[in-house]
Amino acid sequence: MELKLPSFSVLFTFFLFVFMVLTLLIKRAKTITSASKLPPGPWKLPLLGNIHQLLGSLPHHALRDLAKKHGPLMYMKIGQVPTIVVSTPEFAKMVMRTHDVIFASRPRNLTSEILLYDSTDIVFAPYGEYWRQLRKICMQELLSTSRVESFRPIREEEMLSIVELIASTAGSAINLTERIKYSTYSITSKAAFGKKSED
């Protein structure tokens, strides 16, 4: 049985079609960006956005290099998520201090609306009076000094067990990262459920 390959004209037509579609998508993205009041940014791929420009080196180095080309305030798409990158202290101060109320809320998403009763939890609640009340309750009930101090014996017991483990294995190698991770899980389990979970 012979394998029949498509002819050159069919392949040429297909690649010409793909090239034309990509060209139209790039032109459309440029006109949308220029028509709106978005800051300048690097060119984007249709589905990936600017992820391809962050690969290879460290992401913060890649962002630094892109900011040198496109300015301190830069518009990018990370996948399908539109993102504004601020890379100077002056603009960061404007975003975080002067115009902080505008940027304080998180975007609404369908998952938080369905699972978290229309985003009424402390993490996804829109910024406003309701969120401030939730934060106040959290600070008074969960993160107060007396509440944090009530868990001190649990923390001391777990840290003592780490010190004893290190002392008992003197001269041999131990995986300290795993032990600290295990102790963190144990402290959380004891604080939340009153006992250490074996899982």
C-alpha positions in Angstrom: 0.0 0.0 0.0 1.4 3.3 -1.0 1.3 6.5 1.1 -0.1 9.3 -1.0 1.2 12.8 -0.1 -0.8 15.9 -0.9 0.5 17.8 -3.8 2.6 20.9 -3.6 -0.3 23.2 -4.7 -2.5 21.9 -1.9 0.2 22.4 0.7 1.0 25.9 -0.7 -2.6 26.9 -0.6 -3.0 25.7 3.0 0.0 27.5 4.3 -1.0 30.7 2.4 -4.4 30.5 4.0 -2.9 30.1 7.5 -0.5 33.0 6.9 -3.4 35.2 5.8 -5.5 34.3 8.8 -2.6 35.0 11.2 -1.9 38.3 9.4 -5.5 39.4 9.8 -5.6 38.4 13.5 -2.5 40.4 14.2 -3.8 43.4 12.4 -7.1 43.1 14.2 -5.3 42.9 17.6 -3.2 46.0 16.7 -6.3 48.0 15.8 -8.2 47.0 18.9 -5.1 47.9 21.1 -4.6 51.2 19.3 -8.4 52.1 19.4 -8.6 51.5 23.1 -6.6 53.5 25.7 -4.2 50.7 26.5 -0.5 51.3 27.0 1.9 49.9 24.3 3.2 46.4 24.5 4.9 43.6 22.5 3.2 41.7 19.8 1.0 38.8 20.8 0.2 35.3 19.4 -3.6 34.6 19.1 -4.0 31.9 21.8 -0.7 32.2 23.8 -0.6 36.0 24.1 2.9 37.0 25.3 3.8 33.8 27.1 6.3 32.9 24.4 8.3 36.0 25.2 8.7 35.1 28.9 10.2 31.7 28.2 13.9 31.0 28.1 15.3 33.4 30.7 14.0 34.3 34.1 10.5 35.9 33.8 11.5 39.1 35.6 14.6 39.5 33.3 12.4 39.1 30.3 9.9 41.6 31.6 12.8 44.0 32.3 14.0 43.7 28.7 10.5 44.2 27.3 10.0 47.3 29.5 13.2 48.8 28.1 11.6 48.5 24.6 8.0 49.4 25.3 8.1 51.7 28.3 7.5 51.6 32.0 3.7 50.9 31.6 3.2 47.9 29.3 0.1 46.0 28.1 0.6 42.2 27.7 -1.6 39.1 27.5 -0.6 36.2 29.6 -2.5 33.5 27.8 -6.0 35.1 27.4 -5.6 37.3 30.5 -5.0 40.9 29.8 -2.3 42.3 32.1 -0.7 45.7 32.7 3.0 45.5 33.7 4.3 48.4 35.8 8.1 48.6 36.0 9.1 51.8 37.6 8.7 53.0 41.2 6.8 56.2 40.1 4.1 54.2 38.2 4.0 51.6 40.9 3.3 54.3 43.5 0.5 55.7 41.3 -1.1 52.2 40.9 -0.7 51.2 44.6 -1.3 54.5 46.4 -2.9 57.1 44.2 -5.3 54.9 42.3 -5.4 51.9 44.6 -9.2 51.8 44.8 -9.5 51.2 41.1 -7.0 48.3 41.1 -8.1 46.8 44.5 -10.9 44.5 43.3 -10.2 41.2 41.6 -11.9 40.3 38.3 -15.1 38.3 38.7 -15.0 34.7 37.5 -17.6 32.1 37.1 -16.0 29.6 39.4 -16.0 31.9 42.4 -19.5 33.0 41.7 -20.8 29.4 41.7 -18.6 27.8 44.4 -18.4 30.8 46.8 -22.0 32.0 46.8 -21.6 34.9 44.3 -18.0 35.7 45.5 -19.0 36.5 49.1 -15.8 35.1 50.7 -12.9 37.2 51.9 -10.6 36.3 48.9 -12.9 37.0 46.0 -15.3 39.5 47.4 -15.3 42.8 45.5 -13.6 45.7 47.3 -16.0 47.8 49.3 -17.8 48.0 52.6 -18.6 44.2 52.7 -15.0 43.2 52.1 -13.8 45.7 54.8 -16.2 44.1 57.3 -15.0 40.6 56.4 -11.4 41.7 56.9 -12.2 43.3 60.2 -13.9 40.0 61.4 -10.9 38.0 60.2 -8.4 40.2 62.0 -10.4 40.1 65.3 -11.3 36.5 65.3 -8.5 34.6 63.5 -5.4 36.8 63.5 -5.6 38.5 66.9 -2.6 38.4 69.2 -4.4 36.2 71.7 -5.5 33.7 69.0 -2.0 33.4 67.6 -0.6 33.0 71.1 -3.0 30.2 71.8 -1.2 28.0 69.2 2.2 28.7 70.6 2.5 25.3 72.4 1.7 23.5 69.1 4.4 25.4 67.3 6.9 24.8 70.1 6.2 21.1 70.2 6.8 20.7 66.5 10.0 22.8 66.5 11.3 20.7 69.4 10.6 17.5 67.4 12.7 18.9 64.5 15.5 19.9 66.8 15.5 16.4 68.4 15.5 14.8 64.9 18.5 16.8 63.9 20.3 15.9 67.1 19.5 12.2 66.8 20.8 12.1 63.2 24.1 13.9 63.9 26.7 13.1 61.2 24.2 11.9 58.6 22.3 13.8 56.0 18.7 14.7 56.5 16.2 16.3 54.2 15.4 19.5 56.1 13.0 20.8 53.5 10.8 17.7 53.9 10.9 18.0 57.7 10.0 21.6 57.7 7.2 20.9 55.2 5.9 18.0 57.4 6.1 20.3 60.5 4.1 23.0 58.8 1.4 20.4 57.9 1.4 19.1 61.4 1.0 22.6 63.0 -1.9 23.4 60.6 -3.6 20.0 61.3 -3.3 20.4 65.1 -4.5 24.0 65.0 -7.4 23.2 62.8 -8.5 19.8 63.9 -6.8 19.3 67.3 -4.7 16.3 66.3 -2.0 15.4 63.9 -3.1 13.8 60.6 -1.1 10.8 59.4 -1.9 11.7 55.8 
